Every structure is written in structure tokens, then in C-alpha cells.
């Protein structure tokens, strides 16, 4: 047990303290699911699990409220596992190390997992006995949200009896979310040819690091640097100064995280000094451009030994494609001021087995715009000689401003917290879109505490906002049971 378990509200933080010790990568939530089921069994609560691994736990209503409509609460069990590359930490075996930083709780060099661990902890706390008043509850714990909402895609919706749903995966205090973007991935395979190099051949290794990264949806408007694209830009600028081949290029860890680090290894056949100098010059220019938002941007250029490298044509096509692919905000919403409508994330790159693999993640609240950016990615890839595999994606969630659930939560927010909440949509994927398609007529809303910089080692949650989030959630459940 750490100091986290002593924070208020203790029922929630005590479960979150335990969650910090449980490995829960996307597609690897078995231990986390066993914990949820163990709590349910200890309390004698009915529970079901579908073939995909999603879990529903039923909490009976408070005495006298048994005839009220069922309310569904929903959170996802998995988390994005990001860490600083120089940190000796294994998510599969090491407990996340929480740290208090003023008003915030963060982790020591890793993601904290407050996305969506706080929501999961709140639902676990509601499973416990207490003086809280509520109607019948269905607590839906989904899996594999972070790699494309595939748990919700495979949800057995027959497990759900309720027709109003509160999603606890939002990250802005004082805001009620009633809509979200849809999204889809594009996986590019660029054929490359590797050639042997003379024994003991030396090259240079360029590592770009120190960028902030962040969530590729909710943080994309911050215009942070993409390590993959910036490194490719520096290499493209250097090609005019000397002749080199790419021996390796890798960067990024997750489709929904803006890449913080990237590394390229180069075999320089002539003009090595000029190549080094031009890379340094371009990276210095990049640092000056991004200094206000990326003060930690840094790089190292070191000599290294190389055994194989891509031929000249493959090297050129790879660099040019990485420079040409779109990244960042592509369009702002015409309907909701300040909301990103369409964006894309150049998420990961790697070279192996005769191909360069590039993963792009695109989002939009407009279906035709999402299709358009995917065609743009395909066009650039095919011009470079690559092929594209497109995932099916997930739908957006269209706002319903006449929602009865929105009216209730807005009224309770004003009464309990003393302010009218902001109502809007987010440029990120929420499982509400999928669940709403499966269960027509589902009334839905999403809210949560203040969570900043998710999907990066800078992730942090504002401690006192969790107390207010809990107060709002329990008051809303009591109001719905009135």
C-alpha cells in the first residue's frame, strides 16, 4: 500500500492503489479482469463475461429503489504503457510508482494509468457496500480500448439491460462530453532492399528525444513535435550534402500516442562530415521552431558499426515518404468553436523483414473527412511504392443536446459543484459510439476528473478533481434513483 490509498475519497483511491500494481496492457488485461471478478465474487454480486473478455457486474439498487431504470457505468481496463527509454522498468512485472507533485498525482517516468484507471476504481468503489443511494447498476468493464476499441466492438450487448449509460473515460473537469470523433488506422508496408556492407563498416546513429508526446486525439491541437517526422525532415535536408543509406529507422510505441523519440542509423559513403553538419543544422532549426512547446527536445549523433543497410533507392523512398505523410490537425470544426474536426498521427515506424512498416492513426467527427485523409495517406504511400492495409475503424458519437441524461447531470453539476458545466464533444474515440450503435436509443454522457497529458510519461491527474468527480457521480446516481 502507498500513500495513494489514503487520499480522498478513500473507497476510490484504495482500489486505484491496487490497480497501480496490476499489469494491464491492451489485449493483456487478464490479471486486471481477475481482480474485478474477485471483488464481485467477494461481495456476492452477479457478473457475466462475454467471449471477448468484457465484464458486466450488477449492483442491486438501494432499498426502495429497485423499480428505477437501470443505469450503466462504463470504463475500460487497459492502459497505454509508455516510459522514458532510459528508465529501467518493466510494465509486465513492476508496479507503477506514484508520486505527488503539488496538486497532481503522477508516476516516476511512466504513464500513470489514470486513463482509465480512475473510472475503473470508481466503479469498483460503487460495488462496495455503503450509504450511497442509487438504482440498479450495471458496471461494464471493457477491454482493449486503447488499440482501437476492439473490446467494445466485440461486446455482447445482450448483457446490458439498461438504456442510459455514463462513460467515465473523459479527462476534463467541469465538462460534459456528448460526442466524439470516429477513427481508423492505416498500416503502410513499404518494400525495401537490404544490402551487405563491408565488414566493420561504420556509420552514424542519430537519436531525437525529449519531446512531450501525448494523446494523439486530445493533445493533437497542442502542436507538439512528432519525433519520427522531425527526424525524417533532418535526414531529408542532409541528403543534399552527402550520400548515405538508411541502416535502421524506428520510432513511436502506440498508434494513439504522439511519438516522443525516434532513431535512425546511417551508412555514409562519402561526405560524412557534411552530413553530420547538415543534420545538426536542421535539428537546431527545428529546436528553435519548437522551443516554446518542446523545451526538452534534444539529440545525439554517435558513430556506430553497421552490418547491413538499405540500398539507395529504398533509403530515399523511406525518407521521402515519412516527410510527405500528414501529421497533426488537418481541419477544425465549423460547428463547435475550438474543436478539432480532423487529424492524423504518424504513430510508429520500423524496418524489418524486407519492409518498412508505418502506422498511421486518423480521426474525424465527419465520416467523409476521415475517408479523405485515409485516401491521402494511401496516395502518398502508393506513389512511394508502398501498399496500405486499412482497418475498419470505429464510429463517432453524434451529440444529442436534448438528452434527458444530459439535463439531469447538468442540473446536479450546478447544484453540487456550484457551476454550470461546459457541454461539448472531444477529438478522441470513446466507446459510446460503438455501444450506441449496438443498442439503439441508448442515452449517453461522459465525464471524469482532470487528467492531463495521457499516453505519455507526463500523465497526471489532479487529486482534488477526483473528489469532485466522485461527488458528482454519486449525486447523479442518487438523482436518477429519485
C-alpha positions as CSV (number, residue, x, y, z in Angstrom):
1,X,0.0,0.0,0.0
2,X,1.2,3.5,-0.8
3,X,0.1,7.0,0.2
4,X,-2.4,6.9,-2.7
5,X,-4.8,4.7,-0.6
6,X,-5.1,7.4,2.0
7,X,-6.3,10.1,-0.4
8,X,-10.0,11.1,-0.5
9,X,-12.3,9.6,-1.5
10,X,-10.7,6.5,0.1
11,X,-13.0,3.9,-1.5
12,X,-11.9,5.0,-4.9
13,X,-8.2,5.7,-4.2
14,X,-7.8,2.4,-2.4
15,X,-8.8,0.5,-5.5
16,X,-6.6,2.7,-7.7
17,X,-3.7,2.0,-5.4
18,X,-4.1,-1.7,-6.1
19,X,-4.6,-1.1,-9.8
20,X,-1.1,0.5,-9.9
21,X,0.3,-2.9,-9.1
22,X,-1.6,-4.8,-11.8
23,X,-0.2,-5.2,-15.4
24,X,-3.0,-4.2,-17.8
25,X,-1.7,-3.7,-21.4
26,X,-4.2,-3.7,-24.2
27,X,-5.0,-7.3,-25.1
28,X,-3.4,-8.4,-21.8
29,X,-6.0,-7.5,-19.2
30,X,-6.4,-11.0,-17.7
31,X,-5.0,-10.1,-14.3
32,X,-7.0,-6.9,-14.1
33,X,-10.2,-8.7,-15.1
34,X,-9.5,-11.3,-12.4
35,X,-9.3,-8.5,-9.8
36,X,-12.6,-7.1,-10.9
37,X,-14.3,-10.5,-10.8
38,X,-12.7,-11.3,-7.5
39,X,-14.2,-8.1,-5.9
40,X,-17.6,-9.0,-7.4
41,X,-17.4,-12.6,-6.1
42,X,-16.3,-11.5,-2.6
43,X,-19.3,-9.2,-2.5
44,X,-21.7,-11.8,-3.9
45,X,-22.6,-9.7,-7.0
46,X,-23.9,-11.2,-10.2
47,X,-21.5,-10.9,-13.1
48,X,-21.1,-12.0,-16.7
49,X,-18.2,-12.2,-19.1
50,X,-18.6,-12.3,-22.9
51,X,-16.4,-14.2,-25.4
52,X,-14.2,-11.1,-25.9
53,X,-13.4,-10.7,-22.2
54,X,-15.7,-7.7,-21.4
55,X,-17.3,-8.0,-18.0
56,X,-20.6,-6.7,-16.6
57,X,-21.2,-6.7,-12.8
58,X,-24.7,-6.0,-11.5
59,X,-25.1,-4.0,-8.3
60,X,-28.6,-4.2,-6.8
61,X,-30.5,-1.0,-6.1
62,X,-30.6,0.7,-2.7
63,X,-33.6,-0.4,-0.7
64,X,-36.8,1.1,-2.1
65,X,-35.2,2.0,-5.4
66,X,-35.5,-1.4,-7.0
67,X,-38.0,-0.3,-9.6
68,X,-35.9,2.5,-11.0
69,X,-34.4,2.2,-14.5
70,X,-31.0,0.5,-14.8
71,X,-28.0,2.8,-15.2
72,X,-24.9,1.5,-16.9
73,X,-21.5,2.8,-15.9
74,X,-18.6,2.0,-18.3
75,X,-14.8,2.2,-18.2
76,X,-12.0,0.3,-19.9
77,X,-9.5,-1.9,-18.2
78,X,-6.4,-1.4,-20.3
79,X,-3.9,1.4,-20.3
80,X,-1.3,2.9,-22.6
81,X,2.2,1.8,-21.4
82,X,4.7,4.5,-22.2
83,X,8.0,5.1,-20.4
84,X,11.2,7.1,-20.8
85,X,13.6,4.9,-22.9
86,X,16.4,5.2,-20.4
87,X,14.2,4.0,-17.4
88,X,14.8,0.5,-16.2
89,X,11.1,-0.5,-15.8
90,X,9.0,-3.5,-16.9
91,X,5.3,-3.0,-17.1
92,X,4.8,-6.7,-17.0
93,X,6.3,-7.1,-13.6
94,X,6.9,-3.7,-11.9
95,X,4.3,-1.8,-10.1
96,X,3.8,1.8,-11.3
97,X,5.5,4.2,-8.9
98,X,3.1,7.0,-8.0
99,X,4.5,10.4,-7.0
100,X,2.7,13.5,-5.5
101,X,3.6,16.7,-7.4
102,X,1.8,19.5,-5.8
103,X,-1.9,19.3,-6.8
104,X,-1.3,16.3,-9.0
105,X,-0.6,12.6,-8.8
106,X,1.9,11.4,-11.5
107,X,4.3,8.5,-11.9
108,X,8.0,8.1,-11.9
109,X,9.0,8.1,-15.6
110,X,6.0,6.1,-16.9
111,X,2.3,6.6,-17.7
112,X,0.2,6.6,-14.5
113,X,-2.8,4.8,-15.9
114,X,-5.3,7.2,-14.6
115,X,-6.7,6.9,-18.1
116,X,-9.0,4.9,-17.5
117,X,-7.9,3.6,-14.1
118,X,-9.7,6.3,-12.1
119,X,-13.0,5.3,-13.8
120,X,-12.4,1.6,-13.1
121,X,-11.6,2.4,-9.5
122,X,-14.8,4.5,-9.2
123,X,-16.9,1.6,-10.4
124,X,-15.1,-0.9,-8.1
125,X,-15.8,1.5,-5.2
126,X,-19.5,1.6,-6.2
127,X,-19.5,-2.2,-5.9
128,X,-18.7,-1.9,-2.2
129,X,-21.4,-1.6,0.4
130,X,-22.0,1.9,1.7
131,X,-24.6,4.6,2.4
132,X,-24.8,5.7,-1.2
133,X,-28.3,5.8,-2.8
134,X,-28.7,4.5,-6.4
135,X,-31.0,2.5,-8.6
136,X,-30.0,-0.8,-10.2
137,X,-26.5,-0.5,-11.7
138,X,-24.7,-2.4,-14.5
139,X,-20.9,-1.9,-14.3
140,X,-19.4,-2.5,-17.7
141,X,-15.6,-3.1,-17.8
142,X,-14.4,-3.3,-21.4
143,X,-11.0,-4.5,-22.8
144,X,-8.6,-3.3,-25.4
145,X,-9.9,0.2,-25.8
146,X,-6.5,1.8,-26.4
147,X,-5.7,-0.2,-29.6
148,X,-8.9,0.6,-31.5
149,X,-11.9,0.0,-29.1
150,X,-11.9,-3.7,-30.2
151,X,-13.4,-4.8,-26.8
152,X,-16.4,-2.7,-27.4
153,X,-16.6,-3.8,-31.0
154,X,-17.0,-7.4,-29.8
155,X,-19.3,-6.6,-26.9
156,X,-22.2,-9.0,-26.3
157,X,-24.8,-6.2,-25.9
158,X,-27.3,-8.8,-24.6
159,X,-25.5,-8.5,-21.3
160,X,-26.9,-4.9,-20.9
161,X,-30.4,-4.3,-19.7
162,X,-30.0,-0.5,-19.1
163,X,-30.7,2.2,-21.7
164,X,-28.8,5.0,-20.2
165,X,-25.0,5.0,-19.9
166,X,-22.4,7.1,-18.1
167,X,-19.0,6.7,-19.6
168,X,-16.2,7.6,-17.1
169,X,-13.4,8.0,-19.6
170,X,-13.4,11.8,-20.0
171,X,-10.5,13.9,-18.8
172,X,-11.6,17.5,-18.4
173,X,-13.1,18.6,-15.1
174,X,-16.2,20.8,-15.5
175,X,-17.0,19.4,-18.9
176,X,-19.7,17.0,-20.0
177,X,-19.0,15.1,-23.2
178,X,-21.9,14.2,-25.5
179,X,-20.0,13.4,-28.7
180,X,-16.7,12.1,-30.0
181,X,-14.7,11.6,-33.2
182,X,-14.6,8.4,-35.1
183,X,-11.2,6.9,-36.1
184,X,-9.4,4.4,-38.3
185,X,-5.9,3.2,-38.8
186,X,-3.7,2.8,-41.9
187,X,-0.8,0.4,-41.9
188,X,1.8,1.1,-44.6
189,X,4.2,-1.5,-45.9
190,X,7.0,-0.1,-48.0
191,X,9.1,-2.7,-49.7
192,X,12.9,-2.1,-49.1
193,X,16.0,-3.9,-50.2
194,X,18.8,-4.5,-47.7
195,X,22.4,-4.9,-48.9
196,X,25.5,-6.1,-47.2
197,X,28.2,-3.6,-46.2
198,X,31.9,-4.2,-45.8
199,X,32.9,-5.9,-42.5
200,X,33.4,-3.4,-39.8
201,X,31.7,-0.6,-41.7
202,X,31.0,2.4,-39.6
203,X,28.1,4.8,-39.7
204,X,26.3,7.3,-37.6
205,X,23.4,6.9,-35.2
206,X,21.0,9.9,-34.8
207,X,18.7,9.8,-31.8
208,X,16.0,12.5,-31.4
209,X,14.4,12.5,-27.9
210,X,13.0,14.6,-25.1
211,X,9.7,15.5,-26.8
212,X,6.5,15.5,-24.7
213,X,4.3,13.3,-26.9
214,X,0.8,12.9,-25.6
215,X,-2.6,11.6,-26.6
216,X,-3.0,11.7,-30.4
217,X,-6.6,12.9,-30.0
218,X,-7.0,15.2,-27.0
219,X,-3.4,16.6,-27.3
220,X,-3.1,16.9,-31.1
221,X,-4.1,20.6,-31.1
222,X,-1.1,21.5,-28.9
223,X,1.1,21.2,-32.0
224,X,3.8,19.2,-30.2
225,X,6.6,17.8,-32.3
226,X,6.4,14.3,-33.8
227,X,9.9,12.7,-33.4
228,X,9.5,10.5,-36.4
229,X,8.6,13.3,-38.8
230,X,11.1,15.7,-37.4
231,X,14.0,13.2,-37.7
232,X,12.9,12.4,-41.3
233,X,12.9,16.1,-42.0
234,X,16.5,16.4,-40.8
235,X,17.7,13.4,-42.9
236,X,15.9,14.8,-46.0
237,X,17.7,18.1,-45.6
238,X,21.1,16.2,-45.1
239,X,20.8,14.1,-48.3
240,X,21.8,17.1,-50.5
241,X,25.1,17.4,-48.6
242,X,26.3,13.8,-48.9
243,X,25.5,10.3,-49.9
244,X,24.1,7.9,-47.3
245,X,21.9,4.9,-46.8
246,X,19.5,4.1,-44.0
247,X,20.5,1.1,-42.0
248,X,17.7,1.5,-39.4
249,X,14.8,3.8,-38.6
250,X,12.5,3.3,-35.7
251,X,10.2,5.4,-33.5
252,X,6.9,5.6,-31.7
253,X,5.3,3.0,-29.5
254,X,1.5,3.2,-29.8
255,X,-1.0,4.2,-32.5
256,X,-2.7,6.7,-30.2
257,X,0.4,8.3,-28.8
258,X,2.4,11.1,-30.5
259,X,5.9,9.8,-30.9
260,X,8.4,11.2,-28.4
261,X,11.6,9.5,-29.7
262,X,13.0,8.3,-33.0
263,X,16.4,6.9,-34.0
264,X,18.0,6.5,-37.4
265,X,21.2,4.7,-38.3
266,X,23.0,5.8,-41.4
267,X,25.8,4.4,-43.6
268,X,27.6,7.4,-45.1
269,X,29.6,6.5,-48.2
270,X,31.0,10.0,-48.7
271,X,30.7,13.4,-47.1
272,X,30.2,12.2,-43.6
273,X,31.3,15.5,-42.0
274,X,28.9,17.4,-44.3
275,X,26.0,15.0,-43.4
276,X,26.7,15.4,-39.7
277,X,26.8,19.1,-40.0
278,X,23.6,19.4,-42.1
279,X,21.7,17.1,-39.7
280,X,22.9,19.3,-36.7
281,X,21.9,22.4,-38.6
282,X,18.4,21.2,-39.4
283,X,17.8,19.8,-35.9
284,X,19.0,23.2,-34.4
285,X,16.4,24.9,-36.7
286,X,13.7,22.5,-35.5
287,X,14.7,23.2,-31.9
288,X,14.3,26.9,-32.4
289,X,10.9,26.4,-34.1
290,X,9.5,24.1,-31.4
291,X,11.2,25.6,-28.3
292,X,8.0,27.2,-26.8
293,X,6.2,23.8,-26.8
294,X,9.1,21.4,-26.7
295,X,11.8,22.8,-24.4
296,X,13.3,19.4,-23.8
297,X,14.0,18.5,-27.4
298,X,17.5,17.0,-27.7
299,X,19.6,14.7,-29.9
300,X,22.8,12.7,-30.0
301,X,24.8,11.8,-33.1
302,X,27.3,8.9,-32.5
303,X,29.5,6.6,-34.5
304,X,28.3,3.0,-34.7
305,X,29.1,-0.2,-36.5
306,X,26.7,-1.4,-39.3
307,X,26.2,-4.8,-40.8
308,X,23.5,-4.2,-43.4
309,X,21.8,-1.1,-44.9
310,X,19.0,-0.3,-47.3
311,X,20.0,0.4,-50.9
312,X,20.0,3.9,-52.1
313,X,16.5,3.8,-53.7
314,X,14.9,2.2,-50.6
315,X,16.6,4.8,-48.3
316,X,15.4,7.7,-50.5
317,X,11.8,6.4,-50.7
318,X,11.5,5.8,-47.0
319,X,12.8,9.3,-46.0
320,X,10.6,11.0,-48.6
321,X,7.5,9.1,-47.6
322,X,8.0,10.0,-43.9
323,X,8.4,13.6,-44.8
324,X,5.3,13.6,-47.1
325,X,2.9,11.8,-44.8
326,X,0.5,14.1,-43.0
327,X,0.6,14.6,-39.2
328,X,-1.4,16.8,-36.9
329,X,-4.5,18.9,-37.1
330,X,-5.9,18.9,-40.6
331,X,-9.2,20.7,-40.1
332,X,-11.1,22.5,-37.3
333,X,-14.8,22.1,-36.7
334,X,-17.2,24.5,-38.4
335,X,-19.9,23.7,-35.8
336,X,-18.1,23.7,-32.5
337,X,-15.6,26.5,-32.0
338,X,-12.2,25.3,-30.8
339,X,-12.9,21.6,-31.6
340,X,-10.5,19.7,-33.9
341,X,-12.6,18.1,-36.6
342,X,-9.9,16.0,-38.5
343,X,-6.4,14.9,-37.6
344,X,-3.9,12.2,-38.2
345,X,-1.0,10.8,-36.2
346,X,2.2,9.4,-37.8
347,X,2.5,6.9,-34.9
348,X,5.2,4.3,-35.5
349,X,7.9,3.3,-37.9
350,X,10.2,0.3,-38.1
351,X,12.3,-1.6,-40.6
352,X,12.4,-5.4,-40.7
353,X,11.9,-8.4,-42.9
354,X,12.3,-6.6,-46.2
355,X,9.8,-3.8,-45.5
356,X,9.4,-0.6,-43.6
357,X,6.2,-0.6,-41.5
358,X,4.5,2.7,-40.8
359,X,1.4,3.0,-38.7
360,X,-1.0,6.0,-39.1
361,X,-4.0,6.8,-36.9
362,X,-6.6,9.2,-38.2
363,X,-9.6,10.8,-36.5
364,X,-12.6,12.9,-37.6
365,X,-16.1,13.8,-36.4
366,X,-17.1,13.9,-40.2
367,X,-17.1,10.5,-41.9
368,X,-16.3,11.9,-45.4
369,X,-13.3,13.8,-44.0
370,X,-12.0,10.7,-42.3
371,X,-12.2,8.8,-45.6
372,X,-10.5,11.7,-47.4
373,X,-7.4,11.7,-45.1
374,X,-7.1,8.0,-45.4
375,X,-7.1,8.3,-49.2
376,X,-4.4,11.0,-48.9
377,X,-2.3,8.6,-46.9
378,X,-2.9,5.9,-49.5
379,X,-1.9,8.2,-52.3
380,X,1.4,9.2,-50.8
381,X,2.2,5.6,-49.9
382,X,1.4,4.2,-53.3
383,X,3.5,7.0,-55.0
384,X,6.4,5.7,-52.9
385,X,5.8,2.2,-54.0
386,X,4.1,1.0,-50.8
387,X,0.8,-0.7,-50.0
388,X,-1.7,0.2,-47.4
389,X,-3.9,-2.0,-45.1
390,X,-6.8,-0.1,-43.7
391,X,-8.6,-1.2,-40.5
392,X,-12.4,-1.0,-40.3
393,X,-12.2,1.8,-37.7
394,X,-14.9,2.8,-35.2
395,X,-17.8,5.3,-35.5
396,X,-18.1,8.7,-34.0
397,X,-20.8,9.6,-31.4
398,X,-23.3,12.3,-32.6
399,X,-24.3,14.7,-29.8
400,X,-27.9,14.7,-28.6
401,X,-28.5,18.1,-27.0
402,X,-32.0,17.1,-26.0
403,X,-30.7,14.1,-23.9
404,X,-32.6,13.6,-20.6
405,X,-29.4,12.3,-19.1
406,X,-27.6,15.5,-20.1
407,X,-30.3,17.5,-18.4
408,X,-30.0,15.6,-15.1
409,X,-26.2,15.6,-15.0
410,X,-26.1,19.3,-15.8
411,X,-28.6,20.1,-13.1
412,X,-26.7,18.1,-10.5
413,X,-23.4,19.6,-11.5
414,X,-24.8,23.1,-10.9
415,X,-26.3,22.1,-7.6
416,X,-23.4,20.1,-6.2
417,X,-20.4,21.8,-7.6
418,X,-21.7,25.4,-7.9
419,X,-21.1,25.9,-11.6
420,X,-22.7,25.1,-15.0
421,X,-20.7,22.6,-16.9
422,X,-19.4,23.1,-20.4
423,X,-21.1,20.7,-22.8
424,X,-19.3,19.6,-26.0
425,X,-17.5,16.8,-27.9
426,X,-13.9,15.6,-27.9
427,X,-11.5,14.8,-30.6
428,X,-10.9,11.3,-29.4
429,X,-12.5,7.9,-29.6
430,X,-15.0,6.9,-26.8
431,X,-16.8,3.5,-26.7
432,X,-20.1,5.3,-26.6
433,X,-20.2,5.5,-30.4
434,X,-20.0,1.7,-30.7
435,X,-22.3,0.9,-27.8
436,X,-24.8,3.4,-29.1
437,X,-24.8,1.6,-32.5
438,X,-25.4,-1.8,-30.8
439,X,-28.1,-0.6,-28.5
440,X,-30.4,1.9,-30.4
441,X,-31.9,4.5,-28.1
442,X,-29.1,4.4,-25.5
443,X,-29.0,7.8,-23.7
444,X,-25.3,8.5,-23.0
445,X,-22.9,11.0,-21.4
446,X,-19.3,11.0,-20.4
447,X,-17.4,12.9,-17.6
448,X,-14.4,12.5,-15.5
449,X,-11.7,14.2,-13.4
450,X,-8.9,16.4,-14.6
451,X,-6.4,14.1,-16.3
452,X,-3.6,15.8,-18.3
453,X,-1.1,14.5,-20.9
454,X,-2.4,10.9,-21.0
455,X,-0.5,8.4,-23.1
456,X,2.9,10.0,-22.1
457,X,5.2,9.7,-19.0
458,X,3.9,13.2,-18.1
459,X,0.4,11.9,-17.5
460,X,-1.0,13.4,-14.3
461,X,-4.4,13.6,-12.5
462,X,-5.4,16.5,-10.3
463,X,-6.1,14.9,-6.9
464,X,-8.9,17.2,-5.7
465,X,-10.7,16.9,-9.0
466,X,-11.2,13.2,-8.3
467,X,-13.0,14.0,-5.1
468,X,-15.4,16.4,-7.0
469,X,-15.8,13.7,-9.8
470,X,-16.8,11.2,-7.2
471,X,-19.2,13.7,-5.6
472,X,-20.8,14.4,-8.9
473,X,-21.1,10.7,-9.9
474,X,-22.7,9.6,-6.7
475,X,-25.1,12.6,-6.6
476,X,-26.1,11.9,-10.2
477,X,-26.8,8.2,-9.4
478,X,-28.9,9.3,-6.4
479,X,-30.8,11.8,-8.6
480,X,-31.5,9.2,-11.2
481,X,-32.9,6.9,-8.5
482,X,-35.2,9.7,-7.1
